[in-house]
Amino acid sequence: MQPSRAALLSFLGGVVVALGTPPFDLYPCFWIGLALWAFALRGPDGSIASGRQSILFGLLFGVGANLTFMRFIPATIVNFTPLGPAIAFVLFLVYCVTESFRWALAAWVTQKCMRLGASRAVSFGAGVFLAAFVPSVIGWDVASGISPWPTVNQLAELIGQRGVGLLMAVTAALVASAVESGASRHTRKRATFVAASILTVQLLYGVARMRTVIASDSEFPHANVALLQPNVGAKERWMPGREPALLAKLTKLTLEAEQRGATLTIWPENAYPYPVAHASRQAPVGEAAPLQFGVHGPVLFGLITTSNHGAYNSASVATQNGSLSEPQDKMRLMWFGETFPLVGGFDALHRAFPRVFGLMAGHEVLIQKAGPVRAGVLNCVEDTLPGVALEVMSEGPNLLVNLTNDAWFAPSAQSEIHLRMSAMRAIEARRDFVRAVNGGVTAWIDAAGRVRARREDEGVLIAVPALREGKTLYVIAGDVPLLLLLAASIGWSARRRARSYT
């Protein structure tokens, strides 16, 4: 295949993959787009792209996907910075290219593994799997995109979201081999059979495990949890003098929640409008009290805590006696939203992005306890990061909780995308997962990965999550088994290839 055609096919593959995201929701496009890209990395004549070519093809795949998938970013930049549309679009293009470096890594790993003698399917799977470890602003991948089909994702309790993505990549590469005109009939038939077998195993395992998980729901105690959706505008939250009105809205919704039987109320990220000293274990009193007159509590809420070192994006539990739990501080700050990667204190950046600087990252997991609930908190986009969820699960929570403010991206498909990216945490950990989201999708996801309830307008969402115990294989072992398996498979292929030349 000519390099120009391979480049075009790679870009097209990225665009097709993005058609699996909202509002298009063409989920088979995740496999189709990957197959187009895998086809481009190895031509019909069996030739393998060079290192430079593979990097280019990976960048083009990523750019095609990001231009389609992240199209809401320019409007966000215009709305919340003094930068105009032209600069916003240029920054968006820079973002698309920068975020595509992990896909360039995937393509480079793929071609290196193929040159070592590994099959296209194993090589492509290894590339996509390793690329999922590269840090990014919004760490989407193909597996999280199909979370509305939870049956396909149940293997995540064994191999995690990255492992499910690996299986999708392997299947897509086999499809590319099955339609390759230059391959033998036997090769095409074998590729078709193996691809169909992988999908069949995923579906059969998914059906069986979902039935088991759903049936076991009655074996665990449940909590009556209220999730608040205050729908406060992103700019309104930071307007001077708005604190009493914001707290009054939260109080009104909390009173409604407790009248409906909630024994724990959860507010979104940074919902509480007053700063609190990080070391304080007593809640503010008077008009700033989190639990105003009539509220019984407990309330798990997002807030900004301050210390001599800086401010933290935190979550804490307030109780009726006025106590505050030791806060869970956000451990992974969002690039360009809460921190700038690899950038110091440039005055121009401070002026353009005044809220980006000054936040400190937390360094430990602190389970938030409220009655029988032991909540593991994933703050903001931490619920899209498998590694952070593994850290939280190491402390044994019986419920996963996400506090998020998606108002920065409203109105756009971002909050729906965020929900889908987070749903895999429920399957990986086999925990019910509740999300209190301002300006987005507030939801309850059960341990089978099903969205049991959701709300996008202002109000209260009542959830009755199971308080589950135990650990899955993925929580225990993480991604290590798959990494070792891939290394062994590629090493064996390289050794066999070396022997064939002797």
Secondary structure, DSSP 8 states (H G I E B T S, - for coil): --HHHHHHHHHHHHHHHHTTSTTT--TTHHHHHHHHHHHHHB-TTS-B--HHHHHHHHHHHHHHHHHHHTTTHHHHHHHHSS--HHHHHHHHHHHHHHHTHHHHHHHHHHHHHHHTT--HHHHHHHHHHHHTTS--SS---HHHHTTTSGGGGTTHHHHHHHHHHHHHHHHHHHHHHHT-TTS-HHHHHHHHHHHHHHHHHHHHHHHHHHHHHHHGGGGS-B--EEEEE----TTGGGSTT-HHHHHHHHHHHHHHHHHTT-SEEE--TT-S-S-EETT--B---GGG-SS-TT----EEEEEEEEETTEEEEEEEEE-TTSBB---EE-SS--BTTTB-TT----HHHHHHSTTTSSEE---S---EEETTEEEEEEEGGGGG-HHHHHHHHTT--SEEEEEEE-GGG-SSSHHHHHHHHHTHHHHHHT--EEEEEETS-EEEE-TTS-EEEEE-SSEEEEE--B------HHHHHTTHHHHHHHHHHHHHHHHHHHHHT-
